[in-house]
Amino acid sequence: MPNSVTIEKLVYGGDGLGRLSDGRAVFVPFVLPDEEISLEITEEKARFTRGTALSWHKSSPHRIPARCEYFTVCGGCHYQHMPYQKQLETKLETVRDQLSRIAGINPQALSHITQSSQSWHYRNQIQCHVTPDGELGFMRADNTGILPIKHCEIAMPGLNALLNTINLDPESGIKRVTFREDNDGECFVLLEGEDPLPPELTVELEVSAGYMDAEQNYHHLAGTDQLHYRILDKDFTLSPGSFFQINNAVCEELVKHVIGLTKSITTHKVLELYSGAGLFSAFLAAMVSQLIAIESTPSACYDFANNLDAFDNVSLYEGAVEDILPGLLSLLQPEAPDLVLLDPPRAGLHIKALDALADLAPENIIYVSCDPSTLARDLKRLSNKGYQVQTIHAFDMFPQTYHVETVVLLCRKHVEAERHISVTIETEDGWRAEKPVKATYGQIQDWVSKHYNGMKVSNLYIAQVKQKHGIIERENYNKPKKEGGRVPRVPPDKEKAIEAALRNFKMIEN
């Protein structure tokens, strides 16, 4: 028997939330808030259910006809039944809900979402599955199999032309086909299969093509084996298997935002986790004295090296972040990075990587996320590790879907006593003196940079000067990184600048 429910709101994942007569939550796709529907239960759980709308007793005034004939059957899009501005409002609310409910963050901390200049035909990449008959398609919304398609309303025109043209032999062994279009309008077809060698194919199209086997070994088949993208004023070369943002226009806005955040804080040394092909690194490397990156995908590492070949202040470590970062801690300290930038996959930051990041204790973290739920989980963990959220900004990288990109700036919490304490010295005759200590390393670095024409001073140099003036420092600041190594001494000009900063903060006398 059909159940009648009223949809309360949309949740992350695209479904509408309603309540059955017994109080259990029911999640229904392709509905809108305040709609009254009859539904069929499709999945029963102890605390919630899932259902499919059968009929509408009351429709939302915001409901519009879907543009795509495959909508509600194809699992690719979720929001084609609402106007684009309503999509943006919905995404803001769902991200706020995730951050508030999971991480305890004030929903008003997120007030803006950058919209896409194109809400249709914006995707520069689509991945299709292959049916037993050799047809290309997307997964069905109900996960019951592959839906053959001939066009996609959110894919770029060049990709649609290929999608409507390519036919595969059912015996070819091809399981997936990825179509990519670069900024030059050149298209690439990546075939994926289980066999170690590519099948025999006849290609009559003027496109580049390659084959990826089950072990991720790449075989070039036709045309070029490179894609070219231009973001702002920089050119990027990509291998067919390397990740890149799928919406060029919003990608540029995302990069601008990250650059702006970096400029807003004093940054000399950057550590980038999950660096990919160097999208952010290519811009940040020119802004800092040192950039260290970690990336696990071999093709992305190859592309990173090519895209940042002009810089001599960049280092790249290949491997999983959770494996590489713990081993780098001793090399990164005592002069830890001022900023850690991370852009993990949807699974978020691996717990081992998060623990190592907390041990590194950078002053600032920029977290770029494509999944609000794992972002909220990681923000809660980072809060427990001593970090607090400064800014949150959302970007609609994926119109017509529930997906959203979010960028968060965090800073390390400092107890008031760390910023303003008194060191008491007691002599043999009982005389007591106090030296006020009021500035963190970051504050000292900021002051020196501002008053000495952008001069950069390390934590090590500051520690040496503070020790010279009797301000107790951690011992490891003045230990060499390697046995038998020599600790670099502070140059006279930088010593003078640091002393001026210490006098400014009344940490030493004139």
N, C-alpha and C positions, 0 to 999 in steps of 0.2 A: 504494500500500500504506500503511495507517495506521501512524503512528509512535507509539511508547509513550514517555511522559516523566513525570517527577515534577515537580510544581510546587514551586519553591523558596520563592518569596515573591511578594507583590503589589507592583507598581511604580506610580509616579505615571502616571495615565492609566487605572487600573483593571484592567489586564491582569495575568495571572499570568506569571511568568518560569520557564521550564524550559530544559533542554539536550537537543539532539538527539544522536544517537550520534556525529556528527562534531564535537561541541563547540560548534556554533553555538547562540546564544540563540534561543529561540522564545517569542513573546508570544501568550498565549491569553486571551480574555475570559471572564468569568463562571466562573472557577475559584477555588480556595482553596489556601493553602499545604499541602503534604504530600499533596495529592491525586495519585493515579496515573491517568493518562488515556491513551486512544488519540485521536490527533488527525489532522486533515487539514490539510496545508499549503495556505494560501490566498495567500501572498505570499512570494516568494523575494528576498532581498537578499544581498549579498556576505558580510556579517558577521552577519546575523540573519534570522529568518523570522517570519512570522505564521501562526497556525493556528486551527482551530476544533475544540473538543472533540467527539468522536463518541460516546465511551462512557467510563464510569468503572470502573476496576479497584479503586480505593480512594477512598472519599469522606471528606471532612473531618468530624470530629464537630461542627464549628461550622456546617455547612451547614443551612439552614432553607428551607422552601418560600417562594417569592416571593409577595408579596401581590398583585402586579399581573399580569393575564393577558398583558400585552404585554412583560413582562420577558424579556430576551435578544433580542427582536426589535426593540423600540424602543431607540433610542440615548440616551434621556434619563437612565436610571438604570443604575448599575453594581454596587451593593452590596446589593440586596434579598435576596440569598441568604445573608446573614450577619446575626447579631443586631446591634442598634445599638451596644452597648458594644464589640463586636469591630470595627465600623466605625471607632469613635473611635481604638482602638488602632492600626488599620491606617493611618489618616490621620497619626497621630503619627509612625509609623515611616517612612512615605513622605516626609513633609516633612523629617524628620531626615536621610534618605538624600540628598535633593536638596541640603540645606544643607551636609552633610558632603562629598559627592562633588564638588560644583561649586564651593562657596565655601570649603571647608576648615574649616567651623565644627564645633566639638565637638557631637556629637549630643545630649549631656546638657544643652546650653544651652536646649533645648526640652523641658520636662517636663510641660506641662499643655495640655489642649485644653478649651475651654468648650463644653459640649454644648448642643444645641438642646432647648428645653422641649417642642417638638413635632417628632417625626421623620417624621410624615405630615401632609399637607394644610397645609403651612406656607408654600408659595410664594404671594406676592401678585401674581405676574406669570408668564404663560406665552406663548410665541410659537409659533404653528402655521404650517405651510406648507399650501398648497392643492394638491390633486391635480388632474390634468386633468379629473376628473369633478366638481370643486367640493367635494370632501370635505376636512375639516381633519385634520391629522395631524402627527406628528413624523418627523424623519429616521430611517431604519432604522439599526440598530447596524452593519450592514455597508456603509453608505453607498450602497446600491443604489437608493434612492428614498425616497418618502414613505409612511409607514405610517398609514393612516386610524385614528383613535382616537375613542372616545366618552367617555372619562373619563381622569383622571390622578390617581394616588394621592398625589402630593406637591403638587398644586394645591389652593388654598383652595376650600371648597364652592361659593361663589358663581361661581367660574370654571368649575367642572365643570358647573354648571347651564347656563351659556351654551354651553359646548363641546358639550353634548349637544342643544342646541336650534337653533343657527345653521346654516342651509344657504345655500350660495352658488350662484349661476348660473355654470356653467362658462365662460360667455362674458363674465363681469363684468370680467375682467382683473386681479382681485385675486390677488396672489402670496403674501402673508403676512397673518396676523391675530394681533394681540397683545391679550391679555385682561389687564386690571389690576383689582385690587380694593383699595380704600383702607380706612383704619381705621373709616370710617363704614359699611362694608359696601356702598358704592356701587361699581358696576362700570363699566368703560370698555372699549369695543371700538375698537381702532385698526386700520384697514384700510390695507394698503400695496399699491401697484400702479405700473406703468410710466407710465400715462397722466397728463397734466398736470391733468386734471379728474376728479373722482370719478364712478363709474358711477351710474346711476339705481338706487336701492335702495328696497326697502320694508321698514321697520323696525317690527315689531309688538311688540318687547320694550321694557320700561321701563329702558333703559340709555342711557348717553351714548355717542356714537360720533364718530369723526373719520376723515379720510383723509389719507395721506401719499404724495405722488408721488415719482418717481424722483429729483427734485432736492431732496428733503426739505422741500418746501413743504406746510404743513399747511392742511387745509380742515375746518372744523367742520361736522358733520352733524346731530347731535341731542344734547339734554340739555346738561350742563355741559362746559366744556373744562378743568376743573381736578380734580385729585385731592388728597385731604387725608390726611396722615399725622401721627400724634403719636408722637414719640420722647421718652421721659422726660417732661419738663415743657414741651416745645416743640412747636408746631404748624408743619407744613411744607405749603406749597402747591406742587403740581407740575403742569407741563404734561404732556400725554399722552406726548410723546416724550422726556422727561427721565429719566435714570437714577435709580433709588433701590434700596437694598438690598432683596432679595426675601424676607428672613426678619425680620419685625418684632422678634421677641423677641431673637434673637441680635444684631440691629442695636443694640438698647439696651445689651447687654453690651459690644459693641464700642466704642460711644461712651463708656461709663463707663470703659473701660480707657484710651482715648486721653486723656480728661480727667485720670485718675489719673497717667498718665505726664507730662502737661503740668504738673501740680501738683508733681511730684517734682523738677522742674528749675526754675531761675530763668528765667522767661519774661516778657519785656516786649513783644517784637515778634515776630510770627509771619508766615511766608510759607507759604501753602497752594497746592500745585500739584495740578492736576486736581480742583478744588474742587467740581465738580458743582453741585447746587442748594443747597449750603451746609450739608450735614448736620453736619460737624464745625465749620465756621466759626460757626454759630449758637450753639454752646456756648463756643468759645474766645474769641470777640469780647468777651464779658463778663469775661474773665479777664486780658486784656492791654491795653496802651495803644494798640497798632496792629496791624491784621491786613490783609495784602495777599494777594489771591487771583488765580489764573489759571485760566481755564476756556475750552475751545474751542467747546463746543456752544451755539449761540445760545439755544435754549429753556432750557437749564440756567442760562445767564447771566441771562435774564429772571427765572427762579425765584429765583436767588440774590439778585437785587436786591430782590424782594418779601420773601423770608424774612429778610433782614437789614436791612430798611428802618429799623428802630428804632435802629441803631447809626450813629454819626457817626465812628467810628474805623476804618472798613472801606473798602478800595479794591478794585476788581475790574478785571482786564485780560482782555479777550476775545481769544482766539487760542490757537494751539498752544503748549504750554509750551516746546518746543524753539525756537520763533520769538520768543516774548516774553521769556523769562528772560534770554538773553544781552544784550538791549538794556536790561534793567532794572538790570544790575549797578552801573552808575555812580550810579543813583539810590538803590539800596539801601545802598551803602557811603558813608562809612566805618562808619556804625552799622548793621552787618549784622544781620539777624534772629537772635534767640537760638535760634529753632526753625524748622525747615522741616518741614511735614507734607505728605506726598504719598500719593495713592491712585490710581495709574495703572491703565489697562486691563490686560488679560491680557498684552499685549505688553511691559509693563514700562516702565521709564524710558528715553526716547529718549537716545541717546548724546550728542547735542548738549546736551540738558537736563542730563544727568549732569555733563558737563564744566563747564557754567555753574554748576551747584550746587557743584562742587568749588572753582571760582574764588570763589564767594561765601563759602565756608568758614564756615557757621554752626556754632555749638558743638554743636547737637543736631539730629538728624533722626529723625522718626517715619515709618516706611515701612509703609503698609497695602497688602497684596498679596492678590490672588485667585488667584495662580499661583506655586507654590513654585519652579518651574524658572527663570522670569525673575527672581523675587526673589533666588534664589541667585546668578544671573549678576550682578545689580546690586550685591549685597552684596560680591561679590568685587571689582568695579570700585571701589566706594566704599572698600573696605579699601586698595586700591592708591592711593587718593587721600588717605589719612590718617585714615580712620574705623574705629572698632572697635565691635562689637556689645556692647550692654549687657544687653538683655533680649529674649526672643522668646516670643510667646504665640500660640496657634492658636485659632481659633473655627470651630465646625462650622456654617457658614452654609447648607450644602447637604447635609442628610442624604440617604442612599440613593445618593449620587453620590461620585465620587472628589475632587470639588472641595473646597477648604478655604481659609479666610481666615486670614492670618497678619499679625501686627503686630510690628515690630522697632523697638527704640530704639537708635540709634547716637550716639556722641559722637566729637568730633574728638580725635585723639591729640595729646598734648603731650609732647614730649621732656622728660626730666627737667631738662635745662638751661634750658628755658623757664620752668619753675616755680620753679627755684632756681638763679640765676646770680649772679655778682658782676660789677659794673661797676668796673673799675680806672681811676683817674684819676691821671695822672702830671704833676706840676707842673714848672716850669722848673728848680727846684733839686733835682729828682730825688726829691722826696717822693712816696710812693705811698699812696693811700687806697682803700679798698674800700667800696662801698655794696651791701649785699645786696638783691637783687630777688627776691621770693619769690611773688608773686601774679599770676595772670592777670586779665584784665578781668572774666571771669565771677566769680572769687572775690571781687574787690573789690565788684562789684555785689551779690553775695550778702550780704557783710558789712554793707554800707550798708543794704540792705533790712531785715536782721535787727535792726540796732541803731538805726535811725532810722525806726521805725514804717512800714515798707514803702516808704520813699523809693526812687524809681527814678532812676538816673544812667546816662547814655549813655557809650559809648566815647569820644565826642568830649570830653565834660566831664572824664573821667578823664585823657585825653591832655593836656588843657590844664593840669590840676593837676600832673601828672607833669612836664610841660615847665617849669612854674614853679619846680619844685624841682630842676631839673637832670637829670631822668631823660629820656634821649634818646627821642624818639618819632618815628614815621613822619611825614613831612612832610604827607602828604595828609590826615591827621586834622584839620589846621587850615586847610585850603583850602576856600573856598566851593564849593558844588556847581555854581553858575552863574557865568560870568564877570561880574565887577562885583558879585557878591553879597557878603553880609556873613555871616561865621561867627558863630553865636550864642555868646555868652560864658557861662561857667558862673555860675549864680546864687550869691550869697554863702553861702546855707544849704547848698547842695550841695557847694560848694568845701570848706566846713568838714567835712562828712561824709566826703568823699573823703580829705581830709588825715588824718582820724582813722583811716580804713581803712589808709592808707599807713603811718601810725605803728604800727598794730597788726601789720602784716606786716613791720615794721622796714625799710621801704623809704625812710623819712625819719626824721630824729631828732626828738625832742620839742622 
